[in-house]
């Protein structure tokens, strides 16, 4: 497994290396470091077999969410997870909208970080609970999944709950004893009901409506 860590702080990159090695199973984890977006692009071009990119938002050669959007544009199949010290709900939402599949606050503990990365590697999306709660704070709470006003069937509501929990289609199929093709049909119906086109957008749209898993 190859993981690209993009952060301009050498100590953070070095500190993450032994932690990321905890993701190893049948094969070792190879951690490749980059201190800038330009260097990260060079690494990604040289290593098309990267399994994951862990990226900071504040890099010396980028503005805003350019680190995420540029990597996503040039390497669309590479899962990108943002790891940042700024976990305001608006920042998390924008990172996901620019193509990140996860957002991990730098204040997170080792087990949270590993759990989030395992989830993304399995095809899920990780959003810190505090970011979702923060997005909902102060606003009217929408009904629960059982009465969400979306016109979902009970099974589709179950699928939405598992999407919000970050489960991949395969994991949803296992949990609900459904064929993966059936899960895809339910996911498509859920996305249509929320008027979105991706699972990440679905998580954000559900959070705005006050819907929680």
N, C-alpha and C positions, 0 to 999 in steps of 0.2 A: 504494500500500500504506500502511495506517495502523497504527501501533504505539503502544500506550499503555504508558508507563513509569511505574510506581508505586514511588516511593522517597522517603523523607523527607529524604534528603541531596541538596541542590541540585547539588553537585559531581559526584555519581555520575550524576544524570540528565543533566547537561550532558556528562559524559564519554562516556556511551553514545550520545548523539545522532550524532556523526560515525561511530561504529562501525556503528550500525544502518543508516546510509545506504549501507553496503556491501552491503546486501541488495537494493538496487535493480537491476532488469533493464530491462524496457520502460517502467516507470513509476517516478516518484520515490517515496522513502519519506518519509512524513509522520510525525514523532514528536510525540506529545502527552504532556505531563508531568502527573503528579499527585503531591502530597506526602502524601496521606492516603487511606484507603479511601473516605471520604465524597466527596472530590473525584473519585476514580477512578470511583465509581458515577455521579456527575453526568456525567462525560466519556463513559462507556460509554452512558448513556441518550441523550446528544446525538449520539453517533456510532455508530449501529447497524451501520455498515459496517467496524468495526475488524477487522483481520486477526489481531491478536495482542496479548496483554497480558503484559508482563514485570513481575513483581511481587515486591517484597521482603516477607519475613515480618514484619519488625519495623517496624511503623508506629505512629504515636502514638495512633490510635483503634481498635486491634484487639488481641485477645488470641489467642495461639496461631495457628491456621491460618484464622482468620476472613476474612482478606483473600482467600484462595483460595476457600473455601466460599461466601462471600457473592457474589462475582463469578460463580462457577459456577452458583449458584442463579438469579440474576437474568438472566444472559446465558449460557445453557447451550451455545450454539454458538460462543462465543468461546474460542479456544485460549489457555490460561494456562500460562506458564512461570515458575517461581519462580527468582529469582536471589538467593542468600543467602550470607552469610559462614559460616553454620553448615551444614556438609555431613555431619553425623553420619548413619550409615545409617538410624537411627530417624527422624530429621527428614525425610530424603528420602522414606522409605516413607510417612510420614503425609501429606506434601505431595501425593504421588501419590494416596493414598487419598481425599484431600479434593477431588480433581478436577484437579490440575495434570497437564499432558501432558509436562512436562520439568522438570528441576532442574539449574541451572547454578551451581556454586560461584563466588563473586565473585573468587576467585583465578585463575580460568580465563583463558587468553590469548585475544586477539581472534579467532584462527582457530577455536578451540574454541567460542567463543560463537556465531560466525556459523554454523559447521557444525551446532551444536545447534538453532539457530533455523530453519535451512533444513530440517532433518529434521522438526521439528514442523509447519512450514508445509506440508510435503509429506504430512502425515498420520501421521507416525511419533511415537514417544515417546523422549525423551532422558533417560537416567539415567547419571550419571557413573560410570565404571568403578570408581573408588575406593570409591564408596558400595556397589556390589554386592560388591566384594571384602571390604569391611569387614563387611558383613552375614554373610559366610560365614566370616570369620576365627575360628579356634578351634573351629569345629563340624565334624562329620564330613562328608566330601565324598561326595556322592551320585554314582552312576555317570554316565557321559557320555550324550549324547543317543541314541547308538546302543543303549544298554541302560539306559533310564531308569526302567523299571518302570511306565510309564504306559500301556502297551499301544498305543503309537502305531505307525502304519505308517511305513516309511522316508520316504515323502513327507511325512507329517505331522510327522515329526521335523525334516525340512528346513525346513518352514514355521515350526515353533517356533524353530529357530535364527535364522531371519530376523526373526521377531517380537522376539526378544531383541536383535537388532542394530538394532532400531528401525525396520524397514522397513514402509512402508504396504502395504496389499493390492495396490495397483497396482504398486508396486516389486517385491513378491514375485512377482506374475504375470509381470513382465518377466524376472526373474532365472531363474524356473523354467519359463518358456514355458507358463504356464497361463492359462486364461481367468479373469477376475476373479470370476465366479460360483463357479468351482471352488476358487479360493483362499478365498473366504468359507466354503465348506463345510469345508475343511481347518481353517481358523481356528476354526470352531465346534466341531469335533471336539477340537482342542487345548484350548480353553477348558473343554470338558466333562471332559476327562481330568484337568485340573488343578483341577477343581471351582471355577472362577471364572467371572465373567460379562463381564469386560472385558480388553482387551489389557494395560493397566497392571497389573491384578491378576495376570495371567499372568506378567509379568516378575518381580513380587515373589515369587509362588509358586515359580517356577522357581529364583530366587536362594536361597530358603529350602531348596530340595532340593539345592542345590549344582550345578544345571544351568547351564552357560554356553554361549554361542553358539560 
